[in-house]
Amino acid sequence: MICFIGYCALIYLCLALILSAFSIKYVLHNFKGKIGFIRFLSFVINQPLIWLEEIISGFSKPPKK
């Protein structure tokens, strides 16, 4: 069980790194100035937390019969 959680965490971190690289490229092309950078930081901080919350809630739901 601990190995499974470790693998899930590793996959999650790899996906977060890949997505943040694409996000940085997107932000550099589409947002200019301080407000765009603040919006970008908000996205980078909040989005992985939302995904983590969805993963945890998926584990806590009882299996369907």
Residue, then its C-alpha position, 0 to 999 in steps of 0.5 A: m500500500i505504501c509503495f502504491i501511494g509513493y508511485c501515485a505521488l511520483i506520477y502526480l509530481c511528474l505531471a505537475l512539472i510537465l503541466s507547469a512547463f506548459s503553463i509557463k510557456y502559455v503565460l509568457h505568450n499570453f499574459k503581460g505585466k504583473i497581473g498576468f504573472i499573479r494569475f499564473l502563480s494563482f493557477v500553479i498553486n491552486q490547480p494541483l491542490i484541486w487535483l489532489e482534492e479530487i484524487i483523495s475524494g475518489f479514494s474515500k468514496p465507497p465502490k459502486k455495486 
